[in-house]
């Protein structure tokens, strides 16, 4: 992967990054007029060299009509927008669009500019900016933007404020706040089975709901993200979509009733990374990541009832294994969900971030008359893990290093409740209630397998994990009630990988414990 880094924008930035020279071209202050700004960007794309546009002071440029999916022409050249108390806003009554798209090879710099009101179409990513090139945000604010909900069964759009598609994004002395990603689209219900002169047809399975969009503030897929002396706060990812219900089995004539369809098998989760979701490299220094929240998991629908016949069909819903029905998990990484590249955090703090709750399950279907097997209830979803940071597993073994990083008051989500069974007869996998989901692990940090984490001086204060969901109830003699889910472990740190501690590590008031692994430091 090509790494642009700050040095790659040296010579074109005069924005306080500590590098930069004067632009190769500039213009007089633009009027407080949106068409003039659109024209200036159009001209700058073909001007050659870096063109800095001086925006009008104390002006709000309101955009009422999109150019495709964006409010302004796609940035293909090298363009700087310099403002002072300058706002670029989408008219709330306008069609949906984001503000800027930066093409591969393009450069956009923002200094003293606020972006607000961007809103992508269904499933579209990057509420304010979609970057495939280089974007530098300095002394600016990106707030109140959002991505669209998923199409039926699809995921919500990623990156409530910024979506980085393999490029480079730098955020310096800026605020990314109050942005939202879309919820997952709902799954459809299964069709009713056909009545037959002999056997009834089976009901259709419910469709899976989509996951909420990841990266409530910023989503970076590949590429590189750099944060310096900035604030990422109060961003939210979308909830998982509703899973569809199973269809009723058709009635039989001289034969058996059809089986009820099961509800969606593994339903959509809440979006990961309430503040930031990255699969690429991330470096941060002097940055606060506070009060971000991931979405709740999407509930499953109910399983379909069995049809009637000489022998009733089985109600939908099977206990255990991949054939069982599982409600959606809460989104992971309340502050940050990090994937498969190198993560380096220095003097960064995580306060009061929260992960989403697991969803409750849908009940099992009733057995058809006579003597149809009862369906088993769905398992509750797990609470989201890693309230401050969730280091998600991947195919690589990247190293993460946390130096002088504080985690305080972060909390993982609760597990969802298991569902009741349907009514009918019972066997080993039918007529049983669903188990409650587990509470999220890692009130401060969760580290999955295939990771390597070094903590060099850190503070972990009053971080907590969520409780498990209640098990459902069986409605049948000889059935089994669901088990309650366990509370999340690792109030400060939960790890399936090796954690190396250096220098001073302080733990105070974490619940239910400091670490869910054995180390003298804990």
C-alpha positions in Angstrom: 0.0 0.0 0.0 1.3 3.5 -0.9 1.7 5.7 2.1 1.2 9.4 1.4 1.9 10.7 4.9 2.3 14.4 5.8 5.5 14.8 3.8 3.5 14.0 0.6 1.6 17.2 1.0 4.6 19.3 1.8 4.8 22.2 -0.7 1.1 22.6 -1.0 -0.1 23.1 2.6 0.1 26.3 4.5 -2.3 25.0 7.2 -0.2 24.6 10.3 1.0 21.1 9.8 4.5 22.3 10.2 5.2 21.9 6.5 4.3 23.9 3.4 5.0 26.7 1.0 2.8 29.3 -0.7 0.3 28.0 -3.3 1.2 28.2 -6.9 -1.9 30.1 -7.7 -4.6 31.9 -5.6 -7.6 34.1 -6.1 -9.2 37.2 -4.5 -11.8 36.5 -1.8 -14.8 34.8 -3.4 -18.2 36.3 -2.9 -20.7 34.7 -0.5 -22.4 33.0 -3.4 -22.6 29.2 -4.0 -22.5 29.3 -7.8 -19.3 31.3 -7.6 -17.7 28.7 -5.4 -18.8 25.9 -7.8 -17.3 27.7 -10.8 -14.1 28.5 -8.9 -13.6 24.7 -8.1 -14.4 23.8 -11.7 -11.7 26.2 -12.9 -9.2 25.1 -10.3 -9.5 21.5 -11.4 -7.9 22.4 -14.7 -5.6 25.2 -13.7 -2.6 23.1 -12.9 -0.6 23.3 -9.7 -2.1 24.0 -6.3 -4.9 26.6 -6.3 -6.0 28.1 -3.0 -9.5 29.6 -3.0 -10.1 32.3 -0.4 -13.7 31.9 0.8 -15.8 34.8 2.1 -15.4 35.5 5.8 -18.5 34.8 8.0 -20.3 33.3 5.1 -22.6 30.2 4.8 -22.5 28.7 1.3 -25.8 26.8 1.0 -26.0 24.2 -1.6 -29.5 23.4 -3.0 -28.8 21.2 -6.0 -26.4 18.3 -6.3 -23.9 17.5 -9.1 -24.5 13.8 -9.2 -23.8 12.5 -5.7 -21.9 15.6 -4.6 -22.6 19.2 -3.9 -19.5 20.4 -5.8 -17.5 19.1 -8.8 -15.3 16.1 -8.1 -11.9 17.3 -7.0 -9.4 16.1 -9.6 -6.8 18.9 -9.2 -5.1 20.3 -6.1 -7.4 22.7 -4.4 -7.4 24.5 -1.0 -10.4 26.2 0.6 -9.3 28.9 3.1 -12.0 30.4 5.2 -12.7 32.2 8.5 -16.0 31.3 10.2 -17.0 29.9 6.9 -19.7 27.2 6.6 -20.6 25.0 3.6 -24.1 23.5 4.2 -26.5 21.4 2.3 -30.0 22.9 2.3 -32.1 20.5 4.4 -34.9 20.5 1.8 -32.5 19.6 -1.0 -32.0 16.1 -2.5 -29.5 14.0 -0.7 -25.8 14.5 -1.5 -22.4 14.7 0.2 -20.3 17.9 -0.2 -17.0 16.7 -1.7 -15.6 13.8 -3.6 -11.8 13.7 -4.1 -10.6 11.5 -6.9 -7.5 9.4 -6.9 -4.6 11.9 -7.6 -6.7 14.8 -6.3 -5.9 17.0 -3.3 -8.4 18.9 -1.1 -7.4 21.1 1.8 -9.8 22.8 4.2 -8.7 25.5 6.6 -11.2 27.4 8.7 -14.2 25.8 7.0 -17.1 23.9 8.5 -19.0 21.2 6.5 -22.5 20.3 7.7 -25.8 18.8 6.5 -24.4 16.3 4.0 -26.6 13.3 3.6 -25.9 10.5 1.1 -28.5 8.4 -0.7 -29.4 4.9 0.5 -26.2 2.9 1.4 -23.9 5.7 0.1 -20.7 6.4 2.1 -19.0 9.6 3.1 -21.7 12.0 4.5 -19.5 15.1 3.9 -16.4 13.8 2.1 -15.6 10.7 0.0 -11.8 10.6 -0.5 -9.8 8.5 -2.9 -6.9 10.9 -3.1 -5.6 13.2 -0.3 -7.7 15.3 2.0 -6.3 17.6 4.7 -8.6 19.1 7.3 -7.1 21.8 9.5 -8.7 24.2 12.0 -12.1 23.1 10.6 -15.3 21.3 11.8 -17.2 18.5 10.1 -20.4 18.1 12.0 -24.1 17.1 11.5 -23.6 14.9 8.4 -24.9 11.4 7.8 -25.0 8.5 5.5 -28.1 6.8 4.1 -29.7 3.7 5.5 -29.2 0.4 3.7 -31.4 -0.8 0.9 -33.6 -3.8 1.9 -31.2 -6.3 3.5 -28.2 -4.0 2.7 -25.7 -2.2 5.0 -25.9 1.4 5.9 -23.4 3.8 4.4 -19.9 4.1 6.1 -18.3 7.3 7.3 -20.8 9.7 8.7 -18.4 12.6 8.1 -15.6 11.2 6.0 -15.0 8.0 4.0 -11.4 7.3 3.0 -11.2 4.8 0.1 -7.5 3.9 0.1 -6.2 7.4 0.1 -4.7 9.7 2.8 -6.7 11.8 5.2 -5.2 14.2 7.8 -7.1 15.9 10.5 -5.3 18.7 12.4 -6.7 20.9 15.2 -10.2 20.1 13.9 -13.5 18.7 15.2 -15.5 15.8 13.8 -18.7 15.8 15.8 -22.3 14.7 15.8 -22.2 12.7 12.6 -24.3 9.5 12.0 -24.2 6.5 9.7 -27.3 4.8 8.3 -29.0 1.8 9.8 -29.1 -1.5 8.1 -31.9 -2.3 5.7 -34.6 -4.7 6.9 -34.8 -8.2 5.7 -38.0 -9.4 4.0 -40.5 -12.0 5.4 -40.5 -15.5 4.1 -43.5 -16.6 2.0 -46.2 -18.8 3.3 -46.0 -22.4 2.2 -48.4 -23.7 -0.4 -51.4 -25.8 0.7 -51.3 -29.2 -1.0 -53.7 -32.0 -1.6 -51.1 -34.3 0.0 -48.3 -32.5 1.9 -48.2 -28.8 2.6 -45.2 -26.8 1.3 -42.6 -25.4 3.7 -42.7 -21.7 4.6 -39.9 -19.5 3.3 -37.0 -18.2 5.5 -36.9 -14.6 6.6 -34.3 -12.4 5.0 -31.3 -11.1 7.0 -31.3 -7.5 8.0 -28.2 -5.4 7.0 -25.6 -4.1 9.4 -25.4 -0.5 10.4 -22.9 1.7 8.6 -19.4 1.7 10.2 -17.4 4.8 11.3 -19.8 7.3 12.7 -17.2 10.0 12.3 -14.6 8.6 9.9 -14.3 5.3 8.1 -11.0 4.6 6.5 -10.8 1.5 4.2 -7.1 0.9 3.4 -5.0 4.0 3.0 -3.9 6.1 5.9 -5.5 8.3 8.5 -3.6 10.8 10.7 -5.1 12.7 13.6 -3.3 15.6 15.4 -4.6 17.6 18.3 -8.2 17.1 17.2 -11.6 16.0 18.7 -13.8 13.1 17.5 -16.9 13.3 19.6 -20.6 12.3 19.8 -20.7 10.4 16.5 -23.0 7.4 16.2 -23.2 4.4 13.9 -26.5 2.9 12.7 -28.4 0.0 14.2 -28.7 -3.3 12.4 -31.8 -3.8 10.3 -34.7 -5.9 11.3 -34.6 -9.6 10.3 -37.5 -11.0 8.4 -39.9 -13.5 9.9 -40.3 -17.0 8.6 -43.4 -18.0 6.6 -46.1 -20.3 7.9 -46.0 -23.8 6.6 -48.8 -24.8 4.2 -51.6 -27.1 5.2 -51.5 -30.7 3.9 -54.6 -32.7 2.8 -53.9 -36.4 3.1 -50.3 -35.9 4.2 -48.1 -33.8 6.4 -48.3 -30.1 7.1 -45.4 -28.0 5.8 -42.7 -26.8 8.2 -42.6 -23.2 9.2 -39.7 -21.1 7.8 -37.0 -20.0 10.2 -36.3 -16.4 10.9 -33.1 -14.7 9.5 -30.2 -16.9 10.6 -27.4 -14.4 11.5 -28.9 -10.9 11.6 -27.2 -7.6 11.0 -25.0 -6.0 13.7 -24.8 -2.4 14.7 -22.2 -0.5 12.8 -18.6 -0.8 14.2 -16.5 2.2 15.2 -18.7 4.9 16.8 -16.0 7.5 16.3 -13.6 5.8 13.8 -13.5 2.6 11.8 -10.3 1.8 10.0 -8.9 -1.1 8.1 -5.8 0.9 7.1 -3.0 2.5 9.0 -3.9 5.0 11.8 -1.7 7.4 13.7 -3.0 9.8 16.4 -1.4 12.3 18.8 -3.0 14.8 21.1 -6.5 13.8 20.1 -9.6 13.2 22.2 -12.1 10.5 21.2 -15.2 11.0 23.4 -18.9 10.2 23.7 -19.1 8.1 20.6 -21.7 5.3 20.3 -22.1 2.2 18.1 -25.4 0.9 17.0 -27.5 -1.9 18.5 -27.9 -5.2 16.8 -30.9 -5.8 14.6 -33.6 -8.1 16.1 -34.6 -11.2 14.2 -38.2 -11.8 13.2 -40.3 -14.6 14.5 -40.2 -18.1 13.0 -43.2 -19.4 11.1 -45.7 -21.8 12.4 -46.0 -25.3 11.0 -48.9 -26.2 8.8 -51.7 -28.6 9.7 -52.2 -32.0 8.2 -52.3 -35.7 9.1 -49.2 -34.8 11.1 -48.6 -31.1 11.8 -45.5 -29.5 10.4 -42.6 -28.3 12.6 -42.5 -24.8 13.7 -39.6 -22.8 12.4 -36.5 -22.5 14.6 -33.7 -25.0 15.5 -31.5 -25.1 18.5 -27.8 -25.0 18.2 -25.2 -24.8 15.4 -25.3 -22.7 12.3 -28.9 -23.7 11.6 -30.0 -21.8 14.7 -31.2 -18.2 14.6 -29.0 -15.4 16.1 -30.0 -11.9 16.7 -27.6 -9.1 15.7 -24.7 -8.1 17.9 -24.0 -4.6 19.0 -21.4 -2.6 17.1 -17.8 -3.0 18.2 -15.3 -0.2 19.1 -17.3 2.6 20.7 -14.4 5.0 20.1 -12.3 3.1 17.5 -12.7 -0.2 15.7 -9.3 -1.0 14.1 -8.6 -3.7 11.5 -5.6 -5.1 9.8 -2.9 -2.4 9.6 -0.5 -0.7 12.0 -2.1 1.5 14.7 0.0 4.1 16.6 -1.6 6.2 19.3 0.3 8.8 21.4 -1.2 11.0 24.1 -4.7 10.2 22.9 -7.7 9.9 25.3 -11.0 7.9 25.1 -13.8 9.1 27.4 -17.3 7.9 27.8 -17.6 5.9 24.6 -20.2 3.1 24.4 -20.9 0.1 22.3 -24.3 -1.0 21.2 -26.5 -3.7 22.8 -27.2 -7.1 21.3 -30.7 -7.5 20.0 -33.4 -9.8 21.4 -34.5 -12.8 19.5 -37.7 -13.8 17.8 -39.8 -16.7 19.2 -39.9 -20.1 17.7 -42.9 -21.1 15.5 -45.7 -23.2 16.8 -46.0 -26.8 15.6 -48.9 -27.5 13.3 -51.8 -29.7 14.4 -51.7 -32.5 15.3 -48.4 -33.1 17.2 -46.1 -30.8 15.3 -42.7 -30.1 16.7 -42.3 -26.7 18.3 -39.7 -24.3 17.0 -36.8 -23.2 19.2 -36.3 -19.5 20.1 -33.6 -17.3 18.7 -30.3 -16.6 20.6 -29.9 -13.0 21.8 -27.1 -11.0 20.2 -23.9 -10.1 22.0 -23.2 -6.7 23.3 -20.6 -4.8 21.3 -17.0 -5.3 22.5 -14.2 -2.8 23.0 -15.9 0.3 24.3 -12.8 2.4 23.9 -11.0 0.4 21.2 -11.8 -2.9 19.6 -8.8 -4.4 17.7 -10.6 -6.7 15.3 -9.0 -9.8 14.0 -7.8 -10.1 10.4 -5.6 -12.1 8.1 -2.5 -10.1 9.1 -0.7 -9.7 12.4 -0.3 -6.0 12.7 1.2 -4.2 15.7 -0.7 -1.6 17.7 1.1 0.7 20.1 -0.6 2.8 22.7 1.7 5.4 24.4 0.4 7.7 27.1 -3.2 6.8 26.3 -6.1 7.3 28.7 -9.4 5.3 28.9 -12.0 6.6 31.2 -15.7 5.9 31.7 -16.2 3.7 28.6 -18.9 1.0 28.6 -19.7 -2.1 26.5 -23.2 -3.0 25.5 -25.5 -5.6 27.1 -26.4 -8.9 25.6 -29.9 -9.3 24.1 -32.5 -11.6 25.6 -33.1 -15.1 24.2 -36.5 -15.8 22.7 -39.2 -18.2 23.9 -39.9 -21.4 22.1 -43.1 -22.0 20.1 -45.7 -24.5 21.3 -45.8 -28.1 20.3 -43.9 -31.4 20.8 -40.2 -31.5 21.7 -37.0 -33.2 20.6 -33.3 -32.5 21.0 -33.4 -29.4 18.8 -37.0 -28.4 18.8 -39.2 -26.7 21.4 -36.2 -25.1 23.3 -35.8 -21.5 24.3 -33.0 -19.3 23.1 -30.0 -18.4 25.3 -29.3 -14.8 26.2 -26.5 -13.0 24.5 -23.2 -12.3 26.2 -22.3 -8.8 27.4 -19.5 -7.1 25.5 -15.9 -7.7 26.5 -13.3 -5.0 27.0 -14.7 -1.9 28.7 -11.5 -0.1 27.8 -9.9 -2.2 25.1 -10.5 -5.6 23.5 -7.8 -7.3 21.5 -8.7 -10.2 19.2 -6.5 -13.0 18.1 -3.8 -12.3 15.5 -3.0 -9.0 17.0 0.1 -7.6 18.7 -0.4 -4.9 21.3 2.1 -2.8 23.2 1.0 -0.5 26.0 3.6 2.0 27.1 2.2 4.0 30.0 -1.5 4.1 30.2 -4.5 4.9 32.5 -7.7 2.8 32.8 -10.3 4.4 35.0 -13.9 3.3 35.7 -14.5 1.4 32.5 -17.2 -1.3 32.6 -18.6 -4.2 30.7 -22.2 -5.0 29.9 -24.3 -7.7 31.4 -25.7 -10.7 29.6 -29.2 -11.1 28.3 -31.9 -13.3 29.9 -32.6 -16.7 28.5 -36.0 -17.3 27.0 -38.7 -19.6 28.3 -39.9 -22.9 26.8 -43.6 -23.3 26.5 -43.5 -27.1 26.4 -43.3 -29.9 28.9 -39.9 -31.5 28.5 -38.4 -28.4 26.9 -35.5 -26.4 28.1 -35.4 -22.8 29.2 -32.6 -20.7 27.7 -29.5 -19.9 29.7 -28.7 -16.3 30.7 -25.7 -14.8 28.9 -22.6 -14.0 30.9 -21.4 -10.6 31.8 -18.6 -9.2 29.6 -15.1 -9.7 30.9 -12.1 -7.4 31.0 -13.3 -4.2 32.5 -10.2 -2.5 31.4 -8.6 -5.0 29.0 -9.8 -8.1 27.2 -7.4 -10.0 25.0 -7.1 -13.2 23.0 -3.5 -12.1 22.0 -0.3 -11.1 23.6 -0.2 -7.8 25.4 3.2 -6.2 26.3 3.2 -3.7 29.1 5.9 -1.1 29.5 6.5 1.5 32.2 3.6 2.8 34.3 0.1 1.3 33.9 -2.7 2.4 36.3 -6.0 0.7 36.9 -8.8 2.2 39.0 -12.5 1.3 39.4 -12.9 -1.0 36.3 -15.7 -3.5 36.5 -16.0 -6.4 36.8 -12.2 -6.7 36.8 -9.1 -5.1 35.2 -8.1 -7.9 32.8 -9.5 -11.2 31.6 -6.0 -12.6 31.2 -3.3 -13.3 33.7 -0.5 -10.7 34.0 1.1 -9.2 37.2 0.4 -5.7 35.9 -3.4 -6.4 36.1 
